[in-house]
Amino acid sequence: MIKVRPAINFDAANMATLLNEIIAKGGTTALTRPVTGADLIEWMAYDPERSAWHVATDAQENVVGFQWINPKEDLPQGAVDIATFVQIGQTGLGIGSSLFEATKQAAKALGYVWINANIRADNEGGLIYYQSRGFQDYGVIEGHKLANGDVVEKRLKRYEL
C-alpha cells in the first residue's frame, strides 16, 4: 500500500539515498553528483511559498518515491517545473501516478496553470511516464551540458492544469 504525503525534513536522508542510487545508475537524471539529506532540506526550503514536495511511502514508511514542483526563472508566469524520482526496481507500480495526483492538486492550489517537465531524451522511462500523465511535447534543448561534462538532448513537455 503506497501512501503519499507532503515531504518533511525527516524524509531527506531516505530521499537522498533513493536519489543517489538513481544518480549512480546514470542515464535518467541530469544530476551527476551524489546528494545529501542536507542538500534536499536546502532544496525543500527554497521558495516554500511557491513549491510543493511529496513523498510516496510503503507500509513501513520507507520512501519509495518523491516528486516536487518549484518555480524556475526561465519559465513564464504561471508555469512550474517538476521532478520525479522512484526507487529503482519499483517503477510501474503506481508510485509515480499517486505522486502526480498530489502534485497536480498542489500546483492548482499554488495558482499554476501548467507544469513543465524537462527530460533527458535518453530517459525512455521518464518520457513514457510524463507522456502517460498527459504531458505534451513543446520543445527540445540540444547540446545540454551536464555538470560532469556529458552532453545530452532534453525534451520539454507541458501539462495544462
C-alpha positions as CSV (number, residue, x, y, z in Angstrom):
1,M,0.0,0.0,0.0
2,I,1.5,3.3,-1.1
3,K,0.8,6.4,0.8
4,V,1.6,9.9,-0.5
5,R,2.1,12.9,1.8
6,P,4.0,16.2,1.9
7,A,7.7,15.7,2.4
8,I,9.3,16.7,5.7
9,N,12.9,17.3,6.7
10,F,12.9,13.9,8.4
11,D,12.4,12.3,4.9
12,A,15.5,13.9,3.4
13,A,18.0,11.2,4.3
14,N,15.9,8.5,2.7
15,M,15.2,10.7,-0.3
16,A,18.9,11.3,-0.7
17,T,19.6,7.5,-0.6
18,L,17.0,6.8,-3.2
19,L,18.2,9.7,-5.5
20,N,21.9,8.7,-5.1
21,E,21.0,5.2,-6.4
22,I,19.4,6.7,-9.5
23,I,22.4,9.1,-10.0
24,A,24.9,6.2,-9.6
25,K,23.0,4.1,-12.2
26,G,23.1,7.1,-14.6
27,G,21.1,7.8,-17.8
28,T,17.9,9.2,-16.3
29,T,18.7,12.3,-14.4
30,A,20.6,15.5,-15.2
31,L,22.0,15.3,-11.7
32,T,25.6,13.8,-11.7
33,R,26.9,14.2,-8.2
34,P,25.7,12.4,-5.1
35,V,23.4,14.5,-2.8
36,T,23.0,14.6,0.9
37,G,20.0,14.8,3.2
38,A,21.1,18.4,3.9
39,D,21.1,19.2,0.2
40,L,17.5,18.1,0.0
41,I,16.5,20.0,3.1
42,E,18.0,23.1,1.5
43,W,16.2,22.4,-1.8
44,M,12.9,21.9,0.0
45,A,13.4,25.2,1.8
46,Y,13.9,27.1,-1.5
47,D,10.8,29.3,-2.1
48,P,8.4,27.2,0.0
49,E,5.5,29.6,-0.7
50,R,5.6,28.5,-4.4
51,S,6.9,24.9,-4.2
52,A,5.5,21.6,-3.2
53,W,7.3,18.4,-2.3
54,H,5.6,15.0,-1.8
55,V,6.9,11.5,-0.9
56,A,5.4,8.1,-1.5
57,T,6.0,5.7,1.3
58,D,5.4,2.0,1.7
59,A,3.7,0.3,4.7
60,Q,6.9,0.7,6.8
61,E,7.1,4.4,6.0
62,N,10.1,3.9,3.7
63,V,10.4,6.5,1.0
64,V,9.9,4.7,-2.4
65,G,9.5,7.8,-4.5
66,F,9.3,11.6,-4.4
67,Q,8.2,14.5,-6.6
68,W,8.5,18.2,-6.4
69,I,7.4,21.3,-8.2
70,N,9.3,24.6,-8.0
71,P,9.4,27.8,-9.9
72,K,12.2,28.4,-12.4
73,E,13.4,31.8,-13.6
74,D,13.4,30.7,-17.3
75,L,9.7,29.6,-17.2
76,P,6.9,32.0,-17.9
77,Q,4.4,33.3,-15.3
78,G,2.0,30.6,-14.3
79,A,4.4,27.7,-15.1
80,V,6.2,25.5,-12.6
81,D,8.9,22.8,-13.1
82,I,8.5,19.2,-12.0
83,A,11.0,16.5,-10.9
84,T,10.1,12.8,-10.2
85,F,12.2,10.0,-8.7
86,V,11.0,6.5,-8.0
87,Q,13.1,3.8,-6.3
88,I,15.0,1.6,-8.7
89,G,13.0,-1.6,-9.2
90,Q,9.8,0.0,-8.1
91,T,8.6,1.7,-11.3
92,G,5.4,0.6,-12.9
93,L,3.7,0.1,-9.5
94,G,1.6,3.3,-9.4
95,I,4.0,5.3,-7.3
96,G,4.5,8.0,-9.9
97,S,0.8,8.1,-10.6
98,S,0.0,8.6,-6.9
99,L,2.6,11.3,-6.6
100,F,1.4,13.2,-9.6
101,E,-2.2,13.3,-8.3
102,A,-0.9,15.0,-5.2
103,T,1.4,17.3,-7.2
104,K,-1.4,18.4,-9.6
105,Q,-3.6,19.4,-6.7
106,A,-0.7,21.3,-5.1
107,A,0.1,23.1,-8.4
108,K,-3.5,24.2,-8.8
109,A,-3.7,25.4,-5.2
110,L,-0.5,27.4,-5.7
111,G,-2.1,29.1,-8.7
112,Y,-0.1,27.5,-11.5
113,V,-1.7,27.0,-14.9
114,W,0.8,24.5,-16.4
115,I,3.6,22.1,-15.3
116,N,6.9,21.9,-17.2
117,A,8.9,18.6,-17.4
118,N,12.5,18.9,-18.7
119,I,13.6,15.3,-19.5
120,R,16.7,13.8,-20.9
121,A,16.0,12.4,-24.4
122,D,17.7,9.1,-23.4
123,N,15.5,8.7,-20.4
124,E,12.9,6.4,-22.0
125,G,11.1,5.6,-18.8
126,G,10.8,9.3,-17.9
127,L,9.5,10.2,-21.3
128,I,6.9,7.4,-21.1
129,Y,5.9,8.5,-17.6
130,Y,5.2,12.1,-18.4
131,Q,3.5,11.2,-21.7
132,S,1.2,8.8,-19.9
133,R,0.3,11.5,-17.4
134,G,-0.9,13.7,-20.4
135,F,2.2,15.9,-20.9
136,Q,2.6,17.2,-24.4
137,D,5.8,17.9,-26.3
138,Y,6.6,21.5,-26.8
139,G,10.4,21.9,-27.3
140,V,13.8,20.4,-27.4
141,I,17.1,21.5,-25.9
142,E,20.0,20.3,-27.9
143,G,23.6,20.1,-26.6
144,H,22.7,20.4,-22.9
145,K,26.0,20.1,-21.0
146,L,25.7,18.2,-17.6
147,A,27.9,19.1,-14.6
148,N,30.1,16.1,-15.4
149,G,30.7,17.2,-19.0
150,D,28.3,14.8,-20.7
151,V,26.2,16.4,-23.4
152,V,22.6,15.3,-23.8
153,E,19.5,16.3,-25.6
154,K,16.5,17.3,-23.5
155,R,12.8,17.1,-24.3
156,L,10.4,19.7,-22.9
157,K,6.8,18.6,-22.1
158,R,4.0,20.5,-20.6
159,Y,0.8,19.6,-18.7
160,E,-2.1,22.0,-18.7
161,L,-3.8,22.2,-15.3
